[in-house]
Amino acid sequence: MMATELSKLFRNRRTWATIALIDALPTLVAVLLALTDPGPRPGTGPAFLSAVLTDGTLFPLAALALVLPLFLPIAVAITAGEAIAGEAQQGTLRYLLIRPVGRTRLLVAKLGAVMVFVVVTVLVVAVTAYVVGVLLLGDQTVTVTGPTTSVSGTAMSTPELVGRTALAFGYAMVCMLGVAAVALFFSTIAQSPLGAALGAMMLLVASTLLLPLDAAEALHPYLLTRHWLAFVDLFRDPILWTDVLRGVLVQAGYIVVFLGAAWANFLTKDITD
């Protein structure tokens, strides 16, 4: 079942077009950075920003910060929103369930395919950003004592950089799993993939709009997008785990609640089309 879902997803030209569009933004930013002199340079601004501008090996992190707040979650919402609602709209959901395939198994396969899409997208962005960053922004050889610097301005060795980068991308995937859970829930109740995707995106927009409002301060710790950029704290010295762990807990809450609701609704849903 999982193999079938992955085949359907990656045979779709729209999937690769979406990945290409997401990948294009950080590439464009790298080109603009190379053609202009944005500053700051070393010693004149935040250490980590200066390091990104002079060491292309760090550009994948800048690329993650560019795509995580908007473009990647929209792509995940659209992909996950189509999971069940798309089958229902095409009239294939009933035939899928006629076969000896349980609804729980189908739901898990759909979620798994979405997460593979996230992993592939993040890896493509990371690899492209690394190559473009090294070519356009330079490549300072990272040794045990530097020169790659953390947000705090201290040196990071190659193992530290690789390990923290892996943690950052893993954290981003957890955040996108929260988005996928929300969109999958809407996919079980909406009549069309567009409706499911819009439902998920409305929650994302509401979360984003509530963040700067003082009147909604009590809600801030529980908003879906509140801790998305906390991965930056993984590049401090020492690592600040507080917001990262809070982010994981918030995403876990959304995953449990919305996946549970999606499962309960889909399990009892009357499939007539």
C-alpha beads as a LAMMPS data file, in Angstrom:
LAMMPS data file: protein, C-alpha beads

273 atoms
272 bonds

1 atom types
1 bond types

-500.0 500.0 xlo xhi
-500.0 500.0 ylo yhi
-500.0 500.0 zlo zhi

Masses

1 110.0

Atoms # bond

1 1 1 0.000 0.000 0.000
2 1 1 2.781 2.416 0.913
3 1 1 4.649 1.652 -2.292
4 1 1 1.487 2.292 -4.296
5 1 1 0.934 5.672 -2.656
6 1 1 4.536 6.701 -3.206
7 1 1 4.356 5.662 -6.845
8 1 1 1.194 7.730 -7.366
9 1 1 2.730 10.733 -5.639
10 1 1 6.062 10.809 -7.437
11 1 1 4.674 9.914 -10.857
12 1 1 2.626 13.087 -10.647
13 1 1 4.413 15.916 -12.468
14 1 1 2.814 18.406 -10.102
15 1 1 4.801 16.889 -7.216
16 1 1 8.102 17.602 -8.931
17 1 1 6.915 21.026 -10.080
18 1 1 6.091 21.880 -6.452
19 1 1 9.513 20.728 -5.265
20 1 1 11.182 22.742 -8.029
21 1 1 9.281 25.915 -7.094
22 1 1 10.164 25.538 -3.405
23 1 1 13.788 24.935 -4.347
24 1 1 13.867 27.985 -6.600
25 1 1 13.394 30.535 -3.797
26 1 1 16.622 29.908 -1.850
27 1 1 18.493 29.542 -5.131
28 1 1 17.276 32.984 -6.206
29 1 1 18.253 34.435 -2.826
30 1 1 21.749 32.959 -3.134
31 1 1 22.143 34.516 -6.581
32 1 1 21.008 37.908 -5.259
33 1 1 23.394 37.658 -2.307
34 1 1 26.247 36.859 -4.669
35 1 1 25.423 39.759 -7.006
36 1 1 24.971 42.363 -4.278
37 1 1 26.843 43.349 -1.156
38 1 1 24.173 42.963 1.520
39 1 1 26.442 42.827 4.554
40 1 1 27.136 42.481 7.305
41 1 1 30.624 41.131 6.855
42 1 1 32.639 39.451 9.598
43 1 1 33.012 41.680 12.634
44 1 1 30.230 44.068 11.579
45 1 1 27.035 42.162 12.391
46 1 1 25.507 38.998 13.819
47 1 1 28.133 36.253 13.746
48 1 1 25.946 33.584 12.177
49 1 1 24.602 35.886 9.442
50 1 1 28.133 36.981 8.630
51 1 1 29.198 33.349 8.458
52 1 1 26.379 32.479 6.046
53 1 1 27.412 35.292 3.732
54 1 1 31.046 34.155 3.664
55 1 1 30.656 30.381 3.970
56 1 1 28.282 28.698 1.525
57 1 1 28.302 25.469 3.536
58 1 1 25.930 27.192 5.966
59 1 1 23.490 28.347 3.295
60 1 1 21.222 25.250 3.654
61 1 1 20.178 26.645 7.043
62 1 1 19.287 29.981 5.490
63 1 1 17.330 28.072 2.825
64 1 1 15.409 26.221 5.538
65 1 1 14.532 29.520 7.224
66 1 1 13.248 30.824 3.862
67 1 1 10.954 27.914 2.957
68 1 1 9.758 26.815 6.407
69 1 1 7.429 29.693 7.343
70 1 1 5.284 29.672 4.160
71 1 1 6.167 27.714 1.033
72 1 1 6.867 24.287 2.540
73 1 1 3.765 24.204 4.782
74 1 1 1.546 25.266 1.872
75 1 1 2.946 22.427 -0.228
76 1 1 2.395 19.967 2.627
77 1 1 -1.157 21.222 3.179
78 1 1 -2.015 20.779 -0.497
79 1 1 -0.436 17.310 -0.694
80 1 1 -2.002 16.024 2.514
81 1 1 -5.325 17.716 1.768
82 1 1 -5.569 15.723 -1.432
83 1 1 -4.858 12.400 0.294
84 1 1 -8.446 11.340 1.033
85 1 1 -10.538 14.142 -0.468
86 1 1 -8.786 13.720 -3.820
87 1 1 -9.630 10.025 -3.962
88 1 1 -13.227 10.775 -3.022
89 1 1 -13.531 13.497 -5.663
90 1 1 -12.178 11.186 -8.362
91 1 1 -14.492 8.381 -7.271
92 1 1 -11.618 6.010 -6.490
93 1 1 -11.888 5.976 -2.687
94 1 1 -14.740 3.480 -2.648
95 1 1 -12.845 1.118 -4.927
96 1 1 -9.738 1.391 -2.775
97 1 1 -11.734 0.308 0.259
98 1 1 -13.476 -2.543 -1.591
99 1 1 -10.103 -4.228 -1.811
100 1 1 -8.827 -5.938 1.351
101 1 1 -7.360 -2.688 2.619
102 1 1 -8.347 -1.415 6.041
103 1 1 -9.148 2.242 6.488
104 1 1 -6.481 2.633 9.140
105 1 1 -3.868 1.125 6.842
106 1 1 -4.914 3.426 4.011
107 1 1 -4.734 6.480 6.266
108 1 1 -1.274 5.508 7.522
109 1 1 -0.079 4.947 3.944
110 1 1 -1.367 8.375 2.896
111 1 1 0.376 10.062 5.840
112 1 1 3.569 8.142 5.144
113 1 1 3.568 9.253 1.515
114 1 1 3.140 12.881 2.581
115 1 1 6.067 12.640 4.972
116 1 1 8.262 11.062 2.297
117 1 1 7.335 14.053 0.130
118 1 1 8.511 16.351 2.959
119 1 1 11.776 14.447 3.372
120 1 1 12.504 14.517 -0.372
121 1 1 11.653 18.231 -0.598
122 1 1 13.840 19.152 2.383
123 1 1 16.741 17.084 1.075
124 1 1 16.480 18.633 -2.394
125 1 1 16.457 22.121 -0.872
126 1 1 19.398 21.266 1.390
127 1 1 21.542 19.753 -1.353
128 1 1 20.770 22.518 -3.841
129 1 1 21.404 25.208 -1.228
130 1 1 24.730 23.622 -0.323
131 1 1 25.896 23.422 -3.941
132 1 1 24.665 26.913 -4.840
133 1 1 25.978 28.336 -1.573
134 1 1 29.467 26.908 -2.073
135 1 1 29.594 28.030 -5.710
136 1 1 28.261 31.550 -5.136
137 1 1 29.158 32.412 -1.538
138 1 1 32.418 30.531 -1.143
139 1 1 33.584 27.496 0.786
140 1 1 35.686 28.001 3.866
141 1 1 37.292 24.749 4.904
142 1 1 35.830 23.813 8.268
143 1 1 38.418 22.558 10.703
144 1 1 38.145 21.415 14.293
145 1 1 38.687 24.993 15.470
146 1 1 36.685 26.895 12.833
147 1 1 36.128 29.115 10.926
148 1 1 32.408 28.229 10.792
149 1 1 30.721 30.046 13.643
150 1 1 27.625 29.503 15.741
151 1 1 24.953 32.120 16.427
152 1 1 26.900 32.920 19.587
153 1 1 30.035 33.618 17.555
154 1 1 31.977 30.554 18.699
155 1 1 33.684 28.118 16.318
156 1 1 31.989 24.890 15.207
157 1 1 33.843 21.824 14.021
158 1 1 32.691 19.752 11.049
159 1 1 31.009 17.048 13.197
160 1 1 29.201 19.734 15.206
161 1 1 27.995 21.485 12.049
162 1 1 26.779 18.254 10.457
163 1 1 25.077 17.073 13.640
164 1 1 23.315 20.355 14.317
165 1 1 22.252 20.672 10.691
166 1 1 20.725 17.188 10.818
167 1 1 18.858 18.127 14.001
168 1 1 17.581 21.319 12.360
169 1 1 16.207 19.504 9.325
170 1 1 14.746 16.787 11.545
171 1 1 13.004 19.474 13.596
172 1 1 11.582 21.004 10.412
173 1 1 10.171 17.617 9.415
174 1 1 8.458 17.271 12.804
175 1 1 6.878 20.695 12.265
176 1 1 5.637 19.636 8.836
177 1 1 4.212 16.428 10.326
178 1 1 1.988 18.682 12.425
179 1 1 0.798 20.452 9.271
180 1 1 0.233 17.102 7.536
181 1 1 -1.890 15.871 10.454
182 1 1 -4.090 18.963 10.283
183 1 1 -4.493 18.769 6.505
184 1 1 -5.192 15.029 6.624
185 1 1 -7.990 15.643 9.113
186 1 1 -9.565 18.236 6.834
187 1 1 -9.116 15.808 3.951
188 1 1 -11.390 13.309 5.733
189 1 1 -14.195 15.832 6.162
190 1 1 -13.928 18.073 3.084
191 1 1 -15.665 17.398 -0.211
192 1 1 -12.683 18.442 -2.317
193 1 1 -8.882 18.603 -2.034
194 1 1 -9.042 22.379 -2.361
195 1 1 -11.382 22.632 0.610
196 1 1 -9.088 20.437 2.712
197 1 1 -5.992 22.438 1.776
198 1 1 -7.757 25.738 2.458
199 1 1 -8.892 24.490 5.859
200 1 1 -5.324 23.665 6.842
201 1 1 -3.985 26.923 5.433
202 1 1 -6.619 28.917 7.326
203 1 1 -5.294 27.417 10.559
204 1 1 -1.743 28.303 9.526
205 1 1 -2.721 31.876 8.648
206 1 1 -4.664 32.282 11.898
207 1 1 -1.674 31.032 13.884
208 1 1 0.651 33.444 12.080
209 1 1 -1.674 36.430 12.539
210 1 1 -2.216 35.754 16.243
211 1 1 1.500 35.607 17.060
212 1 1 2.152 39.384 17.096
213 1 1 -1.112 40.214 18.919
214 1 1 -0.694 40.988 22.613
215 1 1 -4.372 40.205 23.188
216 1 1 -3.704 36.605 22.125
217 1 1 -0.638 36.197 24.353
218 1 1 -2.281 33.387 26.312
219 1 1 -2.592 31.395 23.080
220 1 1 0.944 31.992 21.796
221 1 1 2.584 28.912 23.381
222 1 1 0.006 26.646 21.711
223 1 1 -0.043 28.089 18.201
224 1 1 1.029 25.703 15.449
225 1 1 3.635 28.054 13.961
226 1 1 4.927 29.488 17.255
227 1 1 8.199 27.557 17.481
228 1 1 8.914 26.742 13.829
229 1 1 12.096 28.817 13.657
230 1 1 13.413 27.558 16.996
231 1 1 15.930 25.437 15.070
232 1 1 18.171 28.530 15.114
233 1 1 18.750 27.816 18.815
234 1 1 20.469 24.575 17.795
235 1 1 23.306 26.749 16.479
236 1 1 23.941 28.598 19.718
237 1 1 26.731 27.727 22.098
238 1 1 25.598 26.105 24.264
239 1 1 22.469 24.851 22.502
240 1 1 19.274 26.391 23.885
241 1 1 16.875 23.467 24.047
242 1 1 13.909 25.225 25.687
243 1 1 12.045 26.464 22.601
244 1 1 13.091 23.426 20.545
245 1 1 11.581 21.033 23.090
246 1 1 8.488 23.222 23.424
247 1 1 8.134 23.162 19.653
248 1 1 8.334 19.366 19.578
249 1 1 5.712 19.097 22.326
250 1 1 3.352 21.516 20.551
251 1 1 3.697 19.625 17.273
252 1 1 3.171 16.335 19.098
253 1 1 -0.068 17.714 20.508
254 1 1 -1.350 18.715 17.072
255 1 1 -0.247 15.367 15.609
256 1 1 -2.036 13.322 18.269
257 1 1 -5.219 15.407 18.260
258 1 1 -5.663 15.843 14.513
259 1 1 -4.482 12.386 13.496
260 1 1 -6.785 10.917 16.115
261 1 1 -9.678 13.004 14.797
262 1 1 -8.849 12.048 11.193
263 1 1 -8.734 8.361 12.105
264 1 1 -11.993 8.493 14.081
265 1 1 -13.806 10.380 11.328
266 1 1 -12.473 8.246 8.467
267 1 1 -13.181 5.019 10.322
268 1 1 -16.875 5.894 10.637
269 1 1 -17.230 7.836 7.383
270 1 1 -19.933 6.595 5.015
271 1 1 -18.203 6.131 1.658
272 1 1 -20.821 6.252 -1.072
273 1 1 -18.864 7.670 -4.035

Bonds

1 1 1 2
2 1 2 3
3 1 3 4
4 1 4 5
5 1 5 6
6 1 6 7
7 1 7 8
8 1 8 9
9 1 9 10
10 1 10 11
11 1 11 12
12 1 12 13
13 1 13 14
14 1 14 15
15 1 15 16
16 1 16 17
17 1 17 18
18 1 18 19
19 1 19 20
20 1 20 21
21 1 21 22
22 1 22 23
23 1 23 24
24 1 24 25
25 1 25 26
26 1 26 27
27 1 27 28
28 1 28 29
29 1 29 30
30 1 30 31
31 1 31 32
32 1 32 33
33 1 33 34
34 1 34 35
35 1 35 36
36 1 36 37
37 1 37 38
38 1 38 39
39 1 39 40
40 1 40 41
41 1 41 42
42 1 42 43
43 1 43 44
44 1 44 45
45 1 45 46
46 1 46 47
47 1 47 48
48 1 48 49
49 1 49 50
50 1 50 51
51 1 51 52
52 1 52 53
53 1 53 54
54 1 54 55
55 1 55 56
56 1 56 57
57 1 57 58
58 1 58 59
59 1 59 60
60 1 60 61
61 1 61 62
62 1 62 63
63 1 63 64
64 1 64 65
65 1 65 66
66 1 66 67
67 1 67 68
68 1 68 69
69 1 69 70
70 1 70 71
71 1 71 72
72 1 72 73
73 1 73 74
74 1 74 75
75 1 75 76
76 1 76 77
77 1 77 78
78 1 78 79
79 1 79 80
80 1 80 81
81 1 81 82
82 1 82 83
83 1 83 84
84 1 84 85
85 1 85 86
86 1 86 87
87 1 87 88
88 1 88 89
89 1 89 90
90 1 90 91
91 1 91 92
92 1 92 93
93 1 93 94
94 1 94 95
95 1 95 96
96 1 96 97
97 1 97 98
98 1 98 99
99 1 99 100
100 1 100 101
101 1 101 102
102 1 102 103
103 1 103 104
104 1 104 105
105 1 105 106
106 1 106 107
107 1 107 108
108 1 108 109
109 1 109 110
110 1 110 111
111 1 111 112
112 1 112 113
113 1 113 114
114 1 114 115
115 1 115 116
116 1 116 117
117 1 117 118
118 1 118 119
119 1 119 120
120 1 120 121
121 1 121 122
122 1 122 123
123 1 123 124
124 1 124 125
125 1 125 126
126 1 126 127
127 1 127 128
128 1 128 129
129 1 129 130
130 1 130 131
131 1 131 132
132 1 132 133
133 1 133 134
134 1 134 135
135 1 135 136
136 1 136 137
137 1 137 138
138 1 138 139
139 1 139 140
140 1 140 141
141 1 141 142
142 1 142 143
143 1 143 144
144 1 144 145
145 1 145 146
146 1 146 147
147 1 147 148
148 1 148 149
149 1 149 150
150 1 150 151
151 1 151 152
152 1 152 153
153 1 153 154
154 1 154 155
155 1 155 156
156 1 156 157
157 1 157 158
158 1 158 159
159 1 159 160
160 1 160 161
161 1 161 162
162 1 162 163
163 1 163 164
164 1 164 165
165 1 165 166
166 1 166 167
167 1 167 168
168 1 168 169
169 1 169 170
170 1 170 171
171 1 171 172
172 1 172 173
173 1 173 174
174 1 174 175
175 1 175 176
176 1 176 177
177 1 177 178
178 1 178 179
179 1 179 180
180 1 180 181
181 1 181 182
182 1 182 183
183 1 183 184
184 1 184 185
185 1 185 186
186 1 186 187
187 1 187 188
188 1 188 189
189 1 189 190
190 1 190 191
191 1 191 192
192 1 192 193
193 1 193 194
194 1 194 195
195 1 195 196
196 1 196 197
197 1 197 198
198 1 198 199
199 1 199 200
200 1 200 201
201 1 201 202
202 1 202 203
203 1 203 204
204 1 204 205
205 1 205 206
206 1 206 207
207 1 207 208
208 1 208 209
209 1 209 210
210 1 210 211
211 1 211 212
212 1 212 213
213 1 213 214
214 1 214 215
215 1 215 216
216 1 216 217
217 1 217 218
218 1 218 219
219 1 219 220
220 1 220 221
221 1 221 222
222 1 222 223
223 1 223 224
224 1 224 225
225 1 225 226
226 1 226 227
227 1 227 228
228 1 228 229
229 1 229 230
230 1 230 231
231 1 231 232
232 1 232 233
233 1 233 234
234 1 234 235
235 1 235 236
236 1 236 237
237 1 237 238
238 1 238 239
239 1 239 240
240 1 240 241
241 1 241 242
242 1 242 243
243 1 243 244
244 1 244 245
245 1 245 246
246 1 246 247
247 1 247 248
248 1 248 249
249 1 249 250
250 1 250 251
251 1 251 252
252 1 252 253
253 1 253 254
254 1 254 255
255 1 255 256
256 1 256 257
257 1 257 258
258 1 258 259
259 1 259 260
260 1 260 261
261 1 261 262
262 1 262 263
263 1 263 264
264 1 264 265
265 1 265 266
266 1 266 267
267 1 267 268
268 1 268 269
269 1 269 270
270 1 270 271
271 1 271 272
272 1 272 273
